[in-house]
Every structure is written in C-alpha cells, then in structure tokens.
Amino acid sequence: MKILTKTTLLVSLLAIGLGTAFASTTDELMLTVGGLTATITDNGGCAGTGCTGLVGDVQPSAGATEVLGTIGGWTIVAVVGTTFSPIDVPEGLGLVALTATCAALSPCTADPLDVLYSDIGFSPANPAFESGFSATIGGTGSASQSAYYSNSNTLFAETNQIGTTLGPITSTSLGLTTSGGVGSVAPYSLTLEETFADTSAGAVSFQTGGNVSSVPEPGAVILFGTVLALCSSKLRRRRAS
C-alpha cells in the first residue's frame, strides 16, 4: 500500500512538474455579469467595464491567473485558472471558483455570473477531449460548466463544444464528466466556461472545480504505464535494500 501511494505521488508530481515547466502566460480569465465585462491577463492587468471592484492577477506564477473582488453585485472570494499549454494530458486547463453572492434582494438573481478561462497553443492534435466538473452549493442556486476547443487557436473561441454542458448542479455533485470533440488541429485553443446563478435572491455560495483535457493516444497510455512501472520497480528495490 505504501509503495502504491508513493508511486502514485511520484507520477502525479511528474505530471504537475511537466505542466508547470511548459506553462504559458497567454491565458486569460473573463468575468461577465449583465453588461459588465472584466478580462484579466496572466501576470497582467484587468480590462473592461467590470474591473472597478476587482483585483487581479494576484497569482504570480506563470500559467495561473487569479482574481478576487466584486463585480455586478457578486463577491468573488477567488477564481483561479491554471493552464498547462502546450500540454493537455493529463490536463490542459483547470478552473477553481470560490464565489458568494451579495446579500438578499441582490441583483444577482437577474444577472448570473459567467466565468471563462482560456489559453492557446495546445499541441499535438488529439482524437478526442473530455472535461469534468464538481460543485458544492450553499443556498439556492445553480452552477454549470461547458468546455470548448477551437482550431482557430484564439482565446475564448467557443467553436466546438466538448460533449454536453455539465449541470446545472443545484446542491452538491462530486463529479460529472463528458467527452467528445473530434478533429483538433494543432495549435488549438481550449476554453472552460462556468455559469453561476442565484435563484432565490438570497445569499448563496459556490465552490466548484473543473478541467478539460485530451483523451490520450494509446501510445501515451503505454508511456504512462511504463513510467508507473519504473517508479514502482525503483521503490521496491529501495525498500528491499
């Protein structure tokens, strides 16, 4: 059991390390509420009519963009996007959102919060994609996620939807998944879109996590298995000695 745990940890660290090493700074976060829009660039500023109450990017790492503050009556505790471009296996984009609406009788009921996270330059072309989404909601509200890829390789391009929209989730879901989207041509862009709605004009909180990745080629699966076997063998020899 200890060997399995250590091996899994090593492989996970390897995947994270590879993603971080190649992380780009071309990723952007976009928040929209009603007629307000705010676009936050990685290690850059905020542009748009909704920037007045927001602070971003507060995450100094390349390949990660974080924003907090208020927009259109919504209080943003933290919204964090992470990109591993040009790598998209085991993950291309990740998006974590911790949000809370304003007090009761807020305008949040009429104007949902829409969060988009996108990056470009993903490669190589892959046969299919998959995305996942989970959420915990306190109060009366809903959350959903859609994922897209685009051969135009432009930010926020929703050219080809991957599978179907996940949600809306109205309480707690520990994992929804969808797959689809055949025909990517490198380089291409990936986009995650999460939508949050307050359906009762009362206080509501959201904790969500989503991701999008390519379904690996059989060769990549074999390579992953080889790495896993090598790590396991090395740990066994170390334990025996």
N, C-alpha and C positions, 0 to 999 in steps of 0.2 A: 504494500500500500504506500509506504514512504517513497519507494522508487518511482511508482506511478505518479505520485504527487510532484516529486522533484522533476521528473521528466516533463510532465505537463507544464510546469512552471518555466522550465528552460525553453521549451518550444514557444510558449507564449511570449517570453521576453525576447526571443529571437525575432518573432513576427513584429512585435512592437518596435524593436530596435531598427529593423529594416524599414518600417514605415516612417519612423522619425527621421532616419538618415536621408530619406528622399523627399521629406515633406516640403511642399512648396509654400510660397507666400502669395499665390494668386487667388486664394479662396476669399469668399465674401459672404457675410450674413446680411439678410434683408428682413426688416420687420415692417409690416403694414397693418394699420388699423384705420378703417374708414378711408378718409382721404389723405392720411399721413403715411409717409414712407421714410424709412431710415436705412441706409446701406453702410455697413461697417466693413472696411477692408482690413486684411490681416496686417498687423503692425502699422496700421494707418488710422485715419480719422473717420468721421461719420458725415455722410452727405444726405441731404433730403429735408423735407418739411417736418419730420418727426424726431429730429436729433436734439431738440432743446433740452429734454429731460433725461437723455441717455449718456452713459459713459462707456466708451469702447475705443479701441480694443484694449482690454485690461489684462489680456493674456500675452506675455512677451514671447512665448515660444513660436517659432516658425511652424506653420501648418496647424495653428489653433487660433480661433477667433472667439472672443468672449465679450458680451455686452450686458450691462445692467442699467437700471434706472426706471423711468416711466415714459409711456407713450400712449396717447389716446385713452387715458383712464386706467390703463393696465400697469401694474407694478411688476417689473422684471427683476426677480432675485438674481437670476443668472441664466443666460442662454449661451451654450458653448458648442461650437462646431470644430471638428477635427478632421483633417484631410491627410491622406497618405499618398497622394498623387506623386508619381505616375503609377504606384502600386494600387491594385484594387482587390487583392486577395491576401489575407482573409477579410480585409475591409477596405473600402475606398473612402467612404465618408461616414462620420458618426456625428450625431446631434443629440445633445442632452439639454433639456429645458426644465428649469425650476421657475414657475411663474405663479403669480397670485393676482386676482383682480382687485380693483378698488372696492370701497365699501358698498353696502346695499344701495339700491336705486342708482347704480352707476350706469354710465353709457356703454359699459362693456357688453350688456345684453344685446344691444343693437349692432355693435361693431366687434366681430371676432378678431382675435389676434392671429395674424398669419406670419409664420417664420419660415424663411427659405435659407438654405445653406448650399453653396455650390462651389465647384472647382473644375479646372480644365486640365488637359494634358495627360489623361489616363491612357495607358497602353500596356500590353498589346490588345488587339481586338479579341473579344471573348464570345463564346457561343451563347451565353445567357446570363441573366442577372437575378439577384434575389435581394430582398430587403426585409428587415424585421422592425417591430415596434412594440413597446410596452408602456404602460401608463398606470399611475395611481392618482385618483382624483378625489379631493376632499371638497364636499359641497355638491351643488347641482350644476354640472357642466359636461362638456364632451371634448374629446381630443381625437384627431385622426392624422394619418400620415400617407403621403404619396411619394414615390420615387421615380426619377426620370433619367434617361441618358440621351445625349444628342451628338450626332456625328458632325454637327456644325462647330463643336468644340468652343461654345460660348457660354458664359455664365448665365445661370437661371433659365436656360433653354429647356422648355418642357415639351420637347419634340416627340419622344417616345416614352410612354408610361410603362413602368416595370410592374407587371402583374396588375393587381387591383388596389384601390385605396384601402388601407388598413384602418378599421374603425368605422364609425365613431365609437370610441370607448367612453362609457359613462360612469364607471366606478373604478375597478382595478382589473388589469389584464397583465399577466406575467409573460406574455409573448404571442404576437401574431406575426405570421410570415407570409410572403408572397413571392412569386418568381415569374419570369417572363422576359420579353425584350430581346429578340434575336436580331443580330445584324449590325453590331457595332463596328466602326472603322476607326482605327487609331490615327491621330489622337482624338479623344472624345471627352465630353463633359458629363459630370454627374450632378444631380440636384436632389436634395431632400426638402420636402415641404410639409410642415406640421401646422395644423389649424386648431386653435383653442377657442371654445365658445362658453360663455356664462349664460346658462339657460333660465336663471331664476332671479336675476337682478340682485343676488346676494353674494356674499364673499365665497370664493371658491379657489382652490389651489390645485396646481398640476405639477406632477413630477413624471417626466417622460424620458425615454431613451430610444433612439432609432439609428439604423445604419443601412447602408447599401453596399453591395459587393458584387463581383463577378463570380459566377459558378466556375470553379477551376477546371481546367482541362484535365483529362485522365493522367497526363504526364506530370502535372503539378501535384496531383493527389499522390502519385507514386513517389515523387520527390519528398513530399511532406512525410510520408511513411518511412522513407529511408532515413531522414533526419531524426525522426522519432526513434527508430531502431538503433541508430548510432548513439543517441543520447542515453537510451536505456542500457545498451551494452557497456558504455563507459561508466555509468553509475554502478552497474553490477560488479565490474572489475574493481572499482574503487572500494565498494563495500566488502568484497572478498579479501582485499589486501588489508 
